Amino acid sequence: MEQPKQPSKEAVRHWMQLRRELRSPLPDPQQIRRELGWEMVRAQQDQRSWRLAD
């Protein structure tokens, strides 16, 4: 199974550039994590830790 990874620095920079171009306030941190895919990494890590605990 492929190990989930956090977004690359380039992906984060690209996302930040798009946000700057929109000139709108930043969303809350939870929304930023969802847009960058960090929630998927966390969910998979939590799932693995639950399997190890069983």
C-alpha positions as CSV (number, residue, x, y, z in Angstrom):
1,M,0.0,0.0,0.0
2,E,1.3,3.4,-0.9
3,Q,2.2,5.7,2.0
4,P,0.0,8.8,2.1
5,K,2.1,12.0,1.9
6,Q,1.5,15.6,2.8
7,P,1.2,18.0,-0.2
8,S,4.5,19.0,-1.7
9,K,5.9,22.5,-1.1
10,E,5.2,23.3,-4.7
11,A,1.5,22.3,-4.3
12,V,1.3,24.5,-1.2
13,R,2.9,27.4,-3.0
14,H,0.6,27.0,-6.0
15,W,-2.4,27.0,-3.6
16,M,-1.1,30.1,-1.8
17,Q,-0.7,31.9,-5.2
18,L,-4.2,31.1,-6.2
19,R,-5.5,32.4,-2.9
20,R,-3.5,35.6,-3.3
21,E,-5.0,36.1,-6.8
22,L,-8.5,35.8,-5.4
23,R,-7.7,38.6,-2.9
24,S,-10.2,37.2,-0.4
25,P,-9.5,36.4,3.3
26,L,-8.0,33.1,4.0
27,P,-10.4,30.3,5.0
28,D,-10.2,28.8,8.4
29,P,-7.4,26.3,9.0
30,Q,-9.7,23.3,8.8
31,Q,-10.8,24.3,5.3
32,I,-7.1,24.9,4.2
33,R,-6.3,21.3,5.4
34,R,-9.2,19.9,3.4
35,E,-8.2,21.8,0.2
36,L,-4.6,20.6,0.5
37,G,-5.5,17.1,1.3
38,W,-4.1,17.0,4.8
39,E,-7.3,15.6,6.2
40,M,-6.9,12.5,4.0
41,V,-3.4,11.9,5.4
42,R,-4.6,12.3,9.0
43,A,-7.6,10.0,8.5
44,Q,-5.4,7.3,7.0
45,Q,-2.9,7.7,9.9
46,D,-5.7,7.5,12.5
47,Q,-7.1,4.4,10.7
48,R,-3.7,2.7,10.9
49,S,-3.2,3.6,14.6
50,W,-6.6,2.0,15.4
51,R,-5.6,-1.2,13.5
52,L,-2.4,-1.4,15.5
53,A,-4.3,-0.9,18.8
54,D,-6.6,-3.9,18.1
